[in-house]
Amino acid sequence: MTHTEILESARMLRPVERLHLIDALLESLDEPDPRIASAWQVEAQDRLAAFDHGELRAGPIEELFAKVRAL
């Protein structure tokens, strides 16, 4: 199968399936450092726990973009 055929097949996937494919392809380019992956997993769990306990709030993405643009 050529890369063109693979690309044509990938384009027929649902958007979420294409995102999973992209993620898998990007991961295949580099071997992730297990220490970094572990640290990010802990960070994500901590942030979710803080959100669940009301210590962290979610807001509209537009608000975040406005803050970033103001920097």
Distance bins in CASP14 RR format, pairs under 12 A and 6 or more apart:
PFRMAT RR
TARGET T0000
AUTHOR 0000-0000-0000
RMODE 2
METHOD distances of the structure
MODEL  1
1 7 0 0 0 0 0 1 0 0 0 0 0
1 8 0 0 0 0 1 0 0 0 0 0 0
1 9 0 0 0 0 1 0 0 0 0 0 0
1 10 0 0 0 0 0 1 0 0 0 0 0
2 8 0 0 0 0 1 0 0 0 0 0 0
2 9 0 0 0 0 0 1 0 0 0 0 0
3 9 0 0 0 0 0 1 0 0 0 0 0
3 10 0 0 0 0 0 1 0 0 0 0 0
3 25 0 0 0 0 0 1 0 0 0 0 0
4 10 0 0 0 0 0 1 0 0 0 0 0
4 11 0 0 0 0 0 1 0 0 0 0 0
5 11 0 0 0 0 0 1 0 0 0 0 0
5 12 0 0 0 0 0 1 0 0 0 0 0
6 12 0 0 0 0 0 1 0 0 0 0 0
6 13 0 0 0 0 0 1 0 0 0 0 0
6 21 0 0 0 0 1 0 0 0 0 0 0
6 25 0 0 0 0 0 1 0 0 0 0 0
7 13 0 0 0 0 0 1 0 0 0 0 0
7 18 0 0 0 0 0 1 0 0 0 0 0
7 21 0 0 0 0 0 1 0 0 0 0 0
7 22 0 0 0 0 0 1 0 0 0 0 0
7 25 0 0 0 0 0 1 0 0 0 0 0
9 17 0 0 0 0 0 1 0 0 0 0 0
9 18 0 0 0 0 0 1 0 0 0 0 0
9 21 0 0 0 0 1 0 0 0 0 0 0
10 17 0 0 0 0 1 0 0 0 0 0 0
10 18 1 0 0 1 0 0 0 0 0 0 0
10 19 0 0 0 0 0 1 0 0 0 0 0
10 20 0 0 0 0 0 1 0 0 0 0 0
10 21 1 0 1 0 0 0 0 0 0 0 0
10 22 0 0 0 0 1 0 0 0 0 0 0
10 24 0 0 0 0 0 1 0 0 0 0 0
10 25 0 0 0 0 1 0 0 0 0 0 0
11 17 0 0 0 0 0 1 0 0 0 0 0
11 18 1 0 0 1 0 0 0 0 0 0 0
11 21 0 0 0 0 0 1 0 0 0 0 0
12 18 0 0 0 0 1 0 0 0 0 0 0
12 21 0 0 0 0 0 1 0 0 0 0 0
13 19 0 0 0 0 1 0 0 0 0 0 0
13 20 0 0 0 0 1 0 0 0 0 0 0
13 21 1 0 0 1 0 0 0 0 0 0 0
13 22 0 0 0 0 0 1 0 0 0 0 0
14 20 0 0 0 0 1 0 0 0 0 0 0
14 21 0 0 0 0 0 1 0 0 0 0 0
15 21 0 0 0 0 0 1 0 0 0 0 0
15 22 0 0 0 0 0 1 0 0 0 0 0
16 22 0 0 0 0 0 1 0 0 0 0 0
16 23 0 0 0 0 0 1 0 0 0 0 0
17 23 0 0 0 0 0 1 0 0 0 0 0
17 24 0 0 0 0 0 1 0 0 0 0 0
18 24 0 0 0 0 0 1 0 0 0 0 0
18 25 0 0 0 0 0 1 0 0 0 0 0
19 25 0 0 0 0 0 1 0 0 0 0 0
19 26 0 0 0 0 0 1 0 0 0 0 0
20 26 0 0 0 0 0 1 0 0 0 0 0
20 27 0 0 0 0 0 1 0 0 0 0 0
21 27 0 0 0 0 0 1 0 0 0 0 0
21 28 0 0 0 0 0 1 0 0 0 0 0
22 28 0 0 0 0 0 1 0 0 0 0 0
22 29 0 0 0 0 0 1 0 0 0 0 0
23 29 0 0 0 0 0 1 0 0 0 0 0
23 32 0 0 0 0 0 1 0 0 0 0 0
26 32 0 0 0 0 0 1 0 0 0 0 0
27 37 0 0 0 0 0 1 0 0 0 0 0
30 36 0 0 0 0 0 1 0 0 0 0 0
30 37 0 0 0 0 0 1 0 0 0 0 0
31 37 0 0 0 0 0 1 0 0 0 0 0
32 38 0 0 0 0 1 0 0 0 0 0 0
32 39 0 0 0 0 0 1 0 0 0 0 0
32 40 0 0 0 0 1 0 0 0 0 0 0
32 41 0 0 0 0 0 1 0 0 0 0 0
33 39 0 0 0 0 1 0 0 0 0 0 0
33 40 0 0 0 0 0 1 0 0 0 0 0
34 40 0 0 0 0 0 1 0 0 0 0 0
34 41 0 0 0 0 0 1 0 0 0 0 0
35 41 0 0 0 0 0 1 0 0 0 0 0
35 42 0 0 0 0 0 1 0 0 0 0 0
36 42 0 0 0 0 0 1 0 0 0 0 0
36 43 0 0 0 0 0 1 0 0 0 0 0
37 43 0 0 0 0 0 1 0 0 0 0 0
37 44 0 0 0 0 0 1 0 0 0 0 0
38 44 0 0 0 0 0 1 0 0 0 0 0
38 45 0 0 0 0 0 1 0 0 0 0 0
39 45 0 0 0 0 0 1 0 0 0 0 0
39 46 0 0 0 0 0 1 0 0 0 0 0
40 46 0 0 0 0 0 1 0 0 0 0 0
40 47 0 0 0 0 0 1 0 0 0 0 0
41 47 0 0 0 0 0 1 0 0 0 0 0
41 48 0 0 0 0 0 1 0 0 0 0 0
42 48 0 0 0 0 0 1 0 0 0 0 0
42 49 0 0 0 0 0 1 0 0 0 0 0
43 49 0 0 0 0 0 1 0 0 0 0 0
43 50 0 0 0 0 0 1 0 0 0 0 0
44 50 0 0 0 0 0 1 0 0 0 0 0
44 51 0 0 0 0 0 1 0 0 0 0 0
45 51 0 0 0 0 0 1 0 0 0 0 0
45 52 0 0 0 0 0 1 0 0 0 0 0
46 52 0 0 0 0 0 1 0 0 0 0 0
46 53 0 0 0 0 0 1 0 0 0 0 0
46 55 0 0 0 0 0 1 0 0 0 0 0
46 56 0 0 0 0 1 0 0 0 0 0 0
47 53 0 0 0 0 0 1 0 0 0 0 0
47 54 0 0 0 0 0 1 0 0 0 0 0
47 55 0 0 0 0 1 0 0 0 0 0 0
47 56 1 0 0 1 0 0 0 0 0 0 0
47 57 0 0 0 0 0 1 0 0 0 0 0
47 58 0 0 0 0 0 1 0 0 0 0 0
48 54 0 0 0 0 0 1 0 0 0 0 0
48 55 0 0 0 0 0 1 0 0 0 0 0
48 56 0 0 0 0 1 0 0 0 0 0 0
48 58 0 0 0 0 0 1 0 0 0 0 0
49 55 0 0 0 0 1 0 0 0 0 0 0
49 56 0 0 0 0 1 0 0 0 0 0 0
50 56 1 0 1 0 0 0 0 0 0 0 0
50 57 0 0 0 0 1 0 0 0 0 0 0
50 58 0 0 0 0 0 1 0 0 0 0 0
51 57 1 0 0 1 0 0 0 0 0 0 0
51 58 1 0 0 1 0 0 0 0 0 0 0
51 59 0 0 0 0 0 1 0 0 0 0 0
52 58 0 0 0 0 0 1 0 0 0 0 0
57 63 0 0 0 0 0 1 0 0 0 0 0
57 64 0 0 0 0 0 1 0 0 0 0 0
58 64 0 0 0 0 1 0 0 0 0 0 0
59 65 0 0 0 0 0 1 0 0 0 0 0
59 66 0 0 0 0 0 1 0 0 0 0 0
59 67 0 0 0 0 0 1 0 0 0 0 0
60 66 0 0 0 0 1 0 0 0 0 0 0
60 67 0 0 0 0 0 1 0 0 0 0 0
61 67 0 0 0 0 0 1 0 0 0 0 0
61 68 0 0 0 0 0 1 0 0 0 0 0
62 68 0 0 0 0 0 1 0 0 0 0 0
62 69 0 0 0 0 0 1 0 0 0 0 0
63 69 0 0 0 0 0 1 0 0 0 0 0
63 70 0 0 0 0 0 1 0 0 0 0 0
64 70 0 0 0 0 0 1 0 0 0 0 0
64 71 0 0 0 0 0 1 0 0 0 0 0
65 71 0 0 0 0 0 1 0 0 0 0 0
END
